[in-house]
Amino acid sequence: VNARIAIVGTGFAGLGMAIRLKQAGIDDFVILERAAEPGGTWRDNTYPGCACDVPSHLYSFSFAPNPDWSRTYSPQPEIREYLRRTAERFDVNRHVRWNHDLLDATWDDEAQTWELLTSQGPLIVQFLIMGTGGLSNPSVPEIPGIERFEGTMFHTASWDHDHVLDGERVAIIGTGASAIQVIPQIQPTVAHLDVYQRTPPWVMPHTDRRVTRVERALFRRLPFTQRIVRAIVYGLREIYAVGFTKRPAIMRGAARVAKSNIDRHVSDPALRATLTPRFEFGCKRVLLSDTYYPALAQPNVEVVTTGIREITAGAIVTADGVAHPVDTIILATGFKVVDNPANALLNGREGRNLAKDLLDGKGAYLGTTAHGYPNLFMLTGPNTGLGHSSMVFMIESQIAYIVDGLRRLDRVGARTVEVREDVQVAFNGELQRRMARTVWSTGCASWYLDADGRNFTLWPGFTWEYRRRTRQFDVSSYDVSPAREGVVRGDVSSAHR
Ligand SMILES: Cc1cc2nc3c(=O)[nH]c(=O)nc-3n(C[C@H](O)[C@H](O)[C@H](O)COP(=O)(O)OP(=O)(O)OC[C@H]3O[C@@H](n4cnc5c(N)ncnc54)[C@H](O)[C@@H]3O)c2cc1C
């Protein structure tokens, strides 16, 4: 065994996990990261206008508050810098093997270890913790002829900063969270911008503002004041969960606000109609912007709603046969979510593969463990995504659960741990039953849903419920094995609590 634990990824999840392990006195771990520096999402997404859409006081580690956020919704460079600094401050970089792309992970039932294959060679570990991210693999649409395009083309998650868009004819495909941040930034300098919209999103007015010097000084001198702000932000965001998961009807008021956001900024009735969503508020990610609609209303912008038929050497051809000449195509087409390639890397007991198991609707347990995959923990695994609050809150809940689990397993000298099948089945039954009442199921099709319309992406409730359920590692839900033979079912830990 090369190390007791391997963590994969250095975004919020991987870094947070490493920090908490160190604080728990567990030091025997390596971190594998395919890139050359930390930051995950916030290292890769450098497109103009990139920022978080959950307030920074909440969208940061609870154990590493940053009194210096410049804005209530901080821009990407600050979040990236925050993660870089946090990694340094807690001295986790010396555990990281940079440029190590995990290519395969196979459970060896004989040796009770994970055999990892990385781009730099093999590695054997006892525990594997996946912090590979839910939105870390860009999705590129399969448009006929896309490979024939002779202009410039890039995805928002790998922005080409050497390429100057000024004066160009630019097309942006997609109108999701990234697109609405990019468009207002590039519209003023491009000659012409075609925005290819399949479904108009709901866009609420933004409440982003500068954090004043006085506030920052207060947060620095009296840290509890920032904790109070964080708690208030947290509480307010949870109100959304009521609308999303319990009573979609109460979102009608929010929908009216979003509609008036269009009316305020767009005077052309045809464009207003084009931009007005026809699906229920909240069933796709609700976006925030004060600048998106004003940008779309400018004379150098056209919102194209006809589907794309093909791409030629110098144009995008829509289904009506019209060729739209273009110099640069920006793919704002999101990420591989339900088909996250990280799942396909994981091979469990008896030839299981996680991607296949998820396709078969098996889900996971608390988004963290899966039957058939001993000693595997996933951060931001199935059904831990949120439409309304900070993913860092979910990640920290999972981290606490895993640290508690490793401690309890240590105490009983356990070698392997695997969630019981009946526990996982019951958990998923409950989730999918609750999911049926949510706006994501009743509202529309979205990237949250798989091909069969099931939602293995989001958590169908309040985040505090998730926090409560992950507070302690429930050993009785697991088969725990101290040695190769003789699996001890259940509650070995109770005597040691
Ligand atoms: C543009 C954008 C804006 C967002 N804004 C918000 C927001 O406002 N609020 C919010 O809650 N969430 C937001 N999110 C979601 C965001 O992804 C999460 O909040 C969070 O950053 C996820 O952290 P992570 O560590 O799980 O994943 P990531 O940040 O994606 O990190 C995963 C890491 O794993 C590495 N990795 C992946 N696969 C491998 C492999 N096979 N081998 C080795 N290394 C690998 C990657 O290189 C990366 O460093 C946003 C996402 C995007 C893309």
The ligand as an ORCA input file, in Angstrom:
! r2SCAN-3c Opt
* xyz 0 1
  C     -18.833     28.518    -13.430
  C     -19.311     27.826    -12.197
  C     -19.873     28.569    -11.170
  C     -20.325     27.930    -10.010
  N     -20.879     28.697     -9.030
  C     -21.312     28.089     -7.900
  C     -21.894     28.860     -6.848
  O     -22.021     30.071     -6.926
  N     -22.327     28.201     -5.745
  C     -22.217     26.843     -5.616
  O     -22.625     26.299     -4.588
  N     -21.669     26.109     -6.595
  C     -21.220     26.689     -7.727
  N     -20.673     25.937     -8.727
  C     -20.534     24.469     -8.531
  C     -19.099     24.153     -8.128
  O     -18.625     23.217     -9.011
  C     -19.025     23.667     -6.685
  O     -19.546     24.662     -5.834
  C     -17.623     23.367     -6.170
  O     -16.674     24.259     -6.674
  C     -17.256     21.949     -6.462
  O     -16.017     21.676     -5.863
  P     -15.366     20.237     -6.070
  O     -14.082     20.270     -5.361
  O     -16.353     19.208     -5.723
  O     -15.171     20.111     -7.640
  P     -14.236     20.925     -8.622
  O     -14.068     22.318     -8.177
  O     -14.764     20.681     -9.982
  O     -12.828     20.211     -8.459
  C     -12.581     18.919     -8.945
  C     -11.094     18.720     -9.081
  O     -10.829     17.380     -9.396
  C      -9.897     17.308    -10.447
  N     -10.158     16.077    -11.184
  C     -11.295     15.711    -11.809
  N     -11.175     14.497    -12.357
  C      -9.921     14.064    -12.066
  C      -9.196     12.868    -12.353
  N      -9.732     11.874    -13.071
  N      -7.923     12.752    -11.890
  C      -7.352     13.762    -11.164
  N      -7.998     14.907    -10.870
  C      -9.270     15.062    -11.314
  C     -10.144     18.550    -11.269
  O      -9.016     18.921    -12.024
  C     -10.489     19.565    -10.178
  O      -9.351     20.232     -9.710
  C     -20.222     26.532     -9.893
  C     -19.673     25.782    -10.934
  C     -19.221     26.423    -12.075
  C     -18.638     25.586    -13.178
*
